[in-house]
Amino acid sequence: MEVEKTNKPMYEQIYNDLCERIAKQHYREGDRVPSEKELADSYNVSRITSKKALELLANDGLIVRLPGRGSFVRKETDQEKQPATKSTAQKDMNRLLIGLVMTDFDYSYGTHIVHGVEEAAREHECFPIIRRTMGLVENEVKAIKELLQLGVDGLIVFPAQGKYFNEEILKLVINKFPLVLIDRYFKGIAATSISTDNVQATKKAIRYLFEVGHRHIGLISPPPIDTTAIEERMDGFIEVYDEKGLAVNKALWATDLTSTLPNAFSQENIRRDIEKVKEHLKKNPEITALFAVEYNLALIAKKAIEELQLKIPEDISIISFDSPEFPLQDAYLFTHLKQQEKEIGRKAVENILKMKTHSSVSPKQLLDAELVIGESTTHVKK
């Protein structure tokens, strides 16, 4: 299949194509849609990419995935086709609607946040409604407005940007509407937020690298101006050096990688970032370890190091935030900081419920991250 070239991630292109075919009844209720393998072959992508597209369709209620059988266009049940009875309608009116606005979610980060929200919503008999913004502020504004028009009782928002908030969020705070921000927060805005303790998590990672002998540690990240989480991870890095009485050499930092930014994903940008990391390592041969603030940047670093004919971790160690654990024998596991994604989602729902009953809620809630030792780090060569 020839795919039109766009800046959208391939999983989103596949998702949109299948949505259109279902809408036009190319695939009707009960019809089987192509499998992960068939989609991967058709679009010339990995099965991870095609799997994500199918997972998004399932999350949106368009298909049902049956293990061992395949994926099928969801059938509308007779109960759904009939108008709600008075007793059913009254029962539903007593349940809260909670809107969840996410930048995006995939296997690397975010999916388990959604799972946590869904689990907590089931337990407390709430209805979650999910909207994705793809990291764009204009989509975030639209999603918030739409959810408010639907009559949601509270909103959980993964902000499109870390520092620059949209006017709709400010209105929610001023009006004291039940709102929880996840993963990030806004400085000077009195909104409840739940996120990983990025400073302390990073300190765990850098202290571990010091324990195994690393001193010349590089850092790779997108530009930090848009995200409080990245700023905090940089702060944690610096604090460990301060503890050791050492000065951080920021010449070993590469903070201009852009391929993981919203709407910047493309093979061209990925290639450009790989070349940037390669040049950075050639310019700074003393680097023995790299700290990647995001999992996808760890993948870019791994590719760059391998193209330089160096070995991981013997020549250069890599440590990152997040590293998906797949039940595959050949899956590569980075040494990483495992965030409590599901707990973030659960706590967000619980905080909305507390706000609805006017119970006190802590404004800034931080969760610990676990350091998981993987294949990508080792002691420094002597």
N, C-alpha and C positions, 0 to 999 in steps of 0.2 A: 504494500500500500504506500502511495506517495503522500507524505504528510506536509501540509503547508507550514512553512517556516515562520514561527512566531517567537516572541520572547517568553511565552508561557512554558512552565515545566511540562514535560511530556505526559506525566500522569494526569495533569489537568486537561490537556488536549484530548486524551483518550476518554476521560470522564465526560467532557463536553460533547464529544462525538456520540457516545453511547446515550447520553441524555436526549440529544436531538433525535436519534433513531427511535428511542422509546416514545418520545413525544409525537413523532410522525407515524407511530405504530408500525415501523419496520420490524420492531420486536413487540409483540402483543402480550397481554397478560398471560402468564404461564409459560411463555417462550423461553428457551434456553439462550443466554447470551454467550459470546465467546469466552473461553477459559483463559486463565492467566497465560498459559503457554501460547494459545492461539493469538491472543492480543500481543504478546511479546514478539512473536514471529512476524505478525502483520505490521507492527509499528517499528520493528527493529530496535526494541528496547529490552531491558532486563526484566525478569519476572517480578522483581521487587517493585518496579515501576507499574507494571500492569496490575499487580496485586493491590497497590495503593488505590488505583483508579476504581477497582471493583469494591474496595472497602468503603470508599467515599460514596459510591452509589448505594451500598447497603446501609450506611449511616444515614443517608437521606431518605431511606425507605422506598427506593425505586426498585431494588432487587432483593431477593432472598438467596443466601448462599447455603447450599446443602452439602456438607462434607461427603466426598466420595461420589457425588452426583453432578455438581456444577452449580452455576448461578442462573436464577430464573427471574423474569420480570414479575414483580409482586402482584398478586391477585387481590383485588378489593373484596373483602369479605361481605357477606350479606348484611352483617351487623353494621358495617361501615356505610353501606349503601342506604340503609334505612335512617330516617330522622331519629334523633335521640329521644327516648321516652322522657317524660317529665322527671322520673326518679333518677335516670341516668344523668340528665342535664343538671339536676340539682346537685348530684354527687360531684360532677365535674366542676361546678361553680365553687365548691369548697376546697378545691385543690389549687395550689399556687402554680402559676406559669413563671418559669425562670428562663430568661434569655441568656445565651452564652455566645459572646462575640469573640472569635478567635482570628488571629492573623492567618494561621493555617496549622495543620498538624500532619505529622507523618511518622514513619518508623523511628526517626532519630529523636524527635521531641514533640510532645503535644498530644499524641494519641491517648496516652494514659491519663492525661488531664481530663480529656473528654470522658474516658471510662469512669474516672472518679466522680465526675459530675453526674453521669447517668446512674451510677450505683447509689449515690446519696439521694438522688431525686426519687428513685424507686423506693428506697427505704422510707422516705418521708412523704411519699405519695404526691410528688410534684411532677410537673411536666416540663422538661427542658426543651428549648427551641434553639437550634444551633445555626449561626451564620458565620461564614468565613469572609475575611476582608482581603486576603492575599497581601497583607501589609500596607494597604493603601488607605490613607486617612479619609478620602472621599467615600470609600466603601464602608468604612467604620461609621461615619456620620449617617449614611443611608441605612445601615443595619440597625443602629440604635433607634432611629426614627421609626423604622418599620416595626421593630419589636415593641416600642412604646404604643404605637397605633393598635397593635394586636392586644394590648392590655396586660403586658407582663407585669408581675408583682415585684420583680427584682432583676438586676442585670449583673452578669459576671463578664468582665471585659479584659481580654489580653490585648493591651494597647498596641496600635500599629506602630507607634514610636514611643521612645522612653521619656523624652523631655518635653516634646511639643504636643500638647493635648488639644483635642478638638473642642469646639465650643459646646457641643452637646454634652460632653462629660462634665464640663464646668457647670452647666445648667443642672445636671443631676445632683451634683454636690451641693450647690446652692439651695436646691429644693429639697434636700435631704431625702432623695429617692434611694431606696436600698441598692447600693452599688458596691461591688467588690472588684478590685483590680488584681490580676494575677500575673506573676512573673516579673512585673515592673511596678514602679510607682512614680508619682509626680511630685517633685520637690515643691513644697509650699502649698500643696493642695490637700485638704483634710479628707481624703478618701481612704477607706480601708483597703489594704493591699496584703496579698499573701504571695510569698516568693521564697526561693532558696536563699539561705544566708550566703551570698556570693563571696563576701570577704573571707569568712571563716572557711568556706569550702576551698577557695583558692589557696589559702594558707596551708591547708592539709596537703594539697598537691605539691606545692613548692617545698614545703618542709620535707616531704618524702624524697623529692629529687635531691635535696641537700644530704639526706641520710645515706643515699647511695652514691654520693661523691660528686654530684654535679654542682658547678659554680657558675659556668657560663651558659645561662639558660635564656633562650630566645622566647619571644611571645609573638603570636600571630593572631590578628583580629581584624574585623571591619573597622572603619573609622568610628571612634567611641562617642561621637557627638550626639547620636540619636538614641542611645540605650543606656539607662542607668545600670543595668545588669553588667554590661561590659566595663563601665567605669569602676564598678565595685570589684570586679575580678582583677582589674589592673591595680586597684588599691591594695587588695590582699597580697598580690605579688610583691609590691613595694614593701609592705609591712614585714614580710619575712626577711627580706634583705636588711631592713632596719634592725630587726631582732638580732641578726648576726653581726651587726656593726659594719655592714658592707653597703656600698653605694650601687644602686641599680644602673647598669649600663644600657640606656634606652636605645643605643645604636644597634643593640641586638633585637630590637622590637620591629616587627613589620605590621603596621596598623592601617594599611591602605588596601586590604583585600576586599573586593566588592561582590564577588560572585554569589555570596550567600545573602545579599541584601534583597528586600522585596522587589520582584519584577526584574532582577538583574541576572537571574539564572539563565545561562546559555552555555553551550559548549565553548563558544569563543571566550566568554568571561572566565570560565573555569580554566581554560588553557592559559589565559593571561595571568591568572593568579598562580598557577603552577610555575610559570616562568619567573614570576616575581619572587616566589619562595626559593627557587633554584639560585637566582642571582643573589638573593639575600644570604644564602648559606655559603656561596662561593666568596662573597665579600667578607663574611665573618666566619672563617674556618674554625675559630675557637669554640663555636657553639657545640655543646654535647647533648643538649636536650631542648625540645620545643614544647611550650605550653600553648595549646590551641583553645581559645575561649569557646569554640563551638565544634561539634562533632564533624560537620562537613568540612571544616577547615583542617581537621586532623586527617581526613581523607586526602585533601589536597597536599598537605605536607608529606604524607606517606608516598604519594605518587612522585612528588618532586625529589625526595630523597632517593627513591629507587631509580629514577632517571639519571641521577648523578652517580649511579653505580655504587651507592653506599648502602650499608645494611642497617636495618632496624631490628633490635635496639643496639646492636654492637657498636655502630658508629654514632648514631644519633637516636636518643630516646624521644618518644612522644607521649604526652599526657594531655587529656582533654576533658571537657565537660561532655558527658553522655557517650555511650557506645552501645548501640542496640544489640541485644543478645538474641541471636537466631538459633534455632535448634538444628543447625547444620554443622557437620563435622569440620568443614573448611572455613567457617565464619571467623573473621579476624576480630579479636577483642582487644581494644585499646585499654591501657591503664587509664581509668577515668573516674570522674566524680558522678556518682549515680544520684540523680535528684528524685525527690519523693513526688513524682508527678501526680499519681493517683490521689495522694493525700492533699495536694494543692486543690484538686478538683473537689474533693469531698468537703474540705474545710470551707471552700468558697460557698457551696450550697448551705452548709450549716450556718455560716455567717449571715447569709441573706435571711434565713429563717429567724435568727436572733434579732435582726433589725426589724423584721415584721412584728415582732412581739415587744419591741422597744427595749430589748436586753442590751447590756453594755457589750461592746465589741472593741478589741484592741485595734488601733489604727494601722500598725505595721507588724505583720506576723511573719517570722522567718523560720524556715525549716532547715534542718541539718541535711547535709549530703554525705553519702558514704563513699570512701575511697576504695575502688575496686582495682586490684592489681591484675593487669592483663599481660599481653605478649609484647607490648611496645616499650617497656622500660627495663633497664638493667643497670648494674654498677658501671661507673666510668672506667674505661680502659686505663690501666696503669702504665 
